[in-house]
Amino acid sequence: MTLEVEKSEMIPALSQWAPCIRELVERLPEKVFKWAIFDMAEHPANTFAHGRVALVGDAAHASSPFHGAGGCMGVEDALVVVSVLEKALSNISGLSKAEAVTAALQAYSTVRLERSQWLVSSSRDMGEIYQWRYSATGSDPMKIKAEIETRSRKIWDYDVDQMLAEAEGECERRLKLSGQQ
Ligand SMILES: Cc1cc2nc3c(=O)[nH]c(=O)nc-3n(C[C@H](O)[C@H](O)[C@H](O)COP(=O)(O)OP(=O)(O)OC[C@H]3O[C@@H](n4cnc5c(N)ncnc54)[C@H](O)[C@@H]3O)c2cc1C
């Protein structure tokens, strides 16, 4: 994930930057770390749950850091997982514990898949937008601002209560289905 390199490797990349930035680089130690950035955009999981096993956070949907929200997605996942597990285990009626947990985790996966994978692909776009490589916004500051705001609002203005209500509804549906089998 990281590679130790000579500071001189980064100097040409910043040669057109403002003097204060170049001066800052001069003050760095001779050895610096190069960070690789990986995401799961090309390999989205088709489910986050199988039986009594589920993936949450980066294990399920690792993202690049350009939205600054990968950690938040993991926290939202955790909130859904605890709420569906609580619902399923307090309402087992006729099912085994394993069946209830399976239904709960399937509900978690259903509710979280689209949003968390949107973040992975949008975060990739954000990297392009910041570097003026995104064709729809190019180097136009007003277009860039509007695009960043629209995408960020999707993260900031998310209705968490609505998400939990959906998760509980989906969990109930799946518990009923398991009971009928
Ligand atoms: C440069 C950068 C900037 C970021 N900025 C932000 C930000 O501003 N806001 C934000 O919300 N998110 C940000 N993120 C994303 C955020 O850091 C991650 O989404 C978050 O840390 C994922 O949490 P996690 O618990 O899912 O996984 P991790 O944090 O990766 O935790 C997994 C843990 O499991 C441990 N582990 C692995 N294998 C095993 C094993 N076999 N046995 C036991 N333990 C094991 C690992 O050591 C690790 O501690 C950023 C990420 C990067 C790289």
PDBQT file of the ligand as one rigid body, heavy atoms in Angstrom, charges set to zero:
ROOT
HETATM    1  C1  LIG A 201      -5.913   8.811   2.597  1.00  0.00    +0.000 C 
HETATM    2  C2  LIG A 201      -7.289   8.455   3.096  1.00  0.00    +0.000 A 
HETATM    3  C3  LIG A 201      -8.121   9.469   3.578  1.00  0.00    +0.000 A 
HETATM    4  C4  LIG A 201      -9.413   9.171   4.030  1.00  0.00    +0.000 A 
HETATM    5  N1  LIG A 201     -10.209  10.186   4.507  1.00  0.00    +0.000 NA
HETATM    6  C5  LIG A 201     -11.444   9.897   4.982  1.00  0.00    +0.000 A 
HETATM    7  C6  LIG A 201     -12.260  10.938   5.520  1.00  0.00    +0.000 A 
HETATM    8  O1  LIG A 201     -11.893  12.115   5.563  1.00  0.00    +0.000 OA
HETATM    9  N2  LIG A 201     -13.498  10.611   5.974  1.00  0.00    +0.000 N 
HETATM   10  C7  LIG A 201     -13.962   9.311   5.943  1.00  0.00    +0.000 A 
HETATM   11  O2  LIG A 201     -15.097   9.058   6.380  1.00  0.00    +0.000 OA
HETATM   12  N3  LIG A 201     -13.186   8.312   5.453  1.00  0.00    +0.000 NA
HETATM   13  C8  LIG A 201     -11.947   8.561   4.986  1.00  0.00    +0.000 A 
HETATM   14  N4  LIG A 201     -11.149   7.546   4.494  1.00  0.00    +0.000 N 
HETATM   15  C9  LIG A 201     -11.679   6.181   4.452  1.00  0.00    +0.000 C 
HETATM   16  C10 LIG A 201     -11.593   5.493   5.809  1.00  0.00    +0.000 C 
HETATM   17  O3  LIG A 201     -10.287   5.581   6.344  1.00  0.00    +0.000 OA
HETATM   18  C11 LIG A 201     -11.968   4.014   5.619  1.00  0.00    +0.000 C 
HETATM   19  O4  LIG A 201     -13.176   3.931   4.874  1.00  0.00    +0.000 OA
HETATM   20  C12 LIG A 201     -12.176   3.339   6.976  1.00  0.00    +0.000 C 
HETATM   21  O5  LIG A 201     -10.980   3.372   7.726  1.00  0.00    +0.000 OA
HETATM   22  C13 LIG A 201     -12.605   1.890   6.770  1.00  0.00    +0.000 C 
HETATM   23  O6  LIG A 201     -12.833   1.335   8.015  1.00  0.00    +0.000 OA
HETATM   24  P1  LIG A 201     -12.966  -0.219   8.166  1.00  0.00    +0.000 P 
HETATM   25  O7  LIG A 201     -13.119  -0.446   9.634  1.00  0.00    +0.000 OA
HETATM   26  O8  LIG A 201     -14.022  -0.717   7.243  1.00  0.00    +0.000 OA
HETATM   27  O9  LIG A 201     -11.619  -0.832   7.611  1.00  0.00    +0.000 OA
HETATM   28  P2  LIG A 201     -10.104  -0.578   8.160  1.00  0.00    +0.000 P 
HETATM   29  O10 LIG A 201      -9.964   0.801   8.754  1.00  0.00    +0.000 OA
HETATM   30  O11 LIG A 201      -9.224  -0.974   7.034  1.00  0.00    +0.000 OA
HETATM   31  O12 LIG A 201     -10.017  -1.606   9.346  1.00  0.00    +0.000 OA
HETATM   32  C14 LIG A 201      -9.780  -2.974   9.127  1.00  0.00    +0.000 C 
HETATM   33  C15 LIG A 201      -8.928  -3.460  10.290  1.00  0.00    +0.000 C 
HETATM   34  O13 LIG A 201      -8.840  -4.878  10.225  1.00  0.00    +0.000 OA
HETATM   35  C16 LIG A 201      -7.503  -5.246  10.511  1.00  0.00    +0.000 C 
HETATM   36  N5  LIG A 201      -7.284  -6.572   9.920  1.00  0.00    +0.000 N 
HETATM   37  C17 LIG A 201      -7.056  -6.903   8.623  1.00  0.00    +0.000 A 
HETATM   38  N6  LIG A 201      -6.904  -8.221   8.485  1.00  0.00    +0.000 NA
HETATM   39  C18 LIG A 201      -7.038  -8.757   9.713  1.00  0.00    +0.000 A 
HETATM   40  C19 LIG A 201      -6.983 -10.081  10.220  1.00  0.00    +0.000 A 
HETATM   41  N7  LIG A 201      -6.782 -11.136   9.422  1.00  0.00    +0.000 N 
HETATM   42  N8  LIG A 201      -7.156 -10.252  11.543  1.00  0.00    +0.000 NA
HETATM   43  C20 LIG A 201      -7.395  -9.202  12.375  1.00  0.00    +0.000 A 
HETATM   44  N9  LIG A 201      -7.451  -7.915  11.946  1.00  0.00    +0.000 NA
HETATM   45  C21 LIG A 201      -7.281  -7.702  10.640  1.00  0.00    +0.000 A 
HETATM   46  C22 LIG A 201      -6.662  -4.154   9.881  1.00  0.00    +0.000 C 
HETATM   47  O14 LIG A 201      -5.382  -4.088  10.463  1.00  0.00    +0.000 OA
HETATM   48  C23 LIG A 201      -7.505  -2.908  10.230  1.00  0.00    +0.000 C 
HETATM   49  O15 LIG A 201      -7.176  -2.383  11.493  1.00  0.00    +0.000 OA
HETATM   50  C24 LIG A 201      -9.864   7.820   4.011  1.00  0.00    +0.000 A 
HETATM   51  C25 LIG A 201      -9.022   6.795   3.545  1.00  0.00    +0.000 A 
HETATM   52  C26 LIG A 201      -7.749   7.115   3.079  1.00  0.00    +0.000 A 
HETATM   53  C27 LIG A 201      -6.865   5.992   2.598  1.00  0.00    +0.000 C 
ENDROOT
TORSDOF 0
